[in-house]
């Protein structure tokens, strides 16, 4: 049997269709969000992302150059997905209902593996000379969206962001494993997700889940 031809990304091509370079890039960025989200910036290598995306490490480097550039691309994509999810909520709804719908949209992004965690990692890299300014700009962009587009007051925007950060912390700590075991953590989940706790338990990463 002849060896299967391998494409330039180091993977076997689809027999009926070859992925475009844009599609391949999107695939790598998706993998980068998941891996950076799970392992952080320092703990992740371009080889980790290449394996998760089923491409070769040299191909990742050829497309993005450095791990830093790859992280910035993943962060940019995560922020765009976040704001896109918020903007799916109609702007003619009652402000309270809009906030509830935006919160639900935020939880819906749990389906994007690593998205909440990569945002948390980025917001802890303020001292990084390149990532820090981009992370600050992204955080400010979310604040301005809440104030200028969503119509939140400063107090409402602050509370919305605080709730989001709490959710990110719970997801990052993989506290879903404590639900039903620790009374305090069970109470916290029920308070934060009164109508969606089962969805969060099903979608959030768990302690024993491989990145």
Buried (B, 14 or more C-beta within 10 A) or exposed (E): EEEEEEBEBBBEBEEEEEBEEEEBBBBBBBBBBBBBBBBBBEEBBBBBBBBBBEBBBBBBBEBBEEBBBBBBBBBEBBBEBBBEBBBEBEEEEEEEEBBBBBBBBBBBBBEBBBBBBBBBBBBBBEEBEEBBEBBBEBBEBBBEBBBEEBEBEEEBBEEBBEBBBEBBEBBBEBBBBBBEEEEEBBEBBEEBBEEBBEBBBEBBBEEEEEB
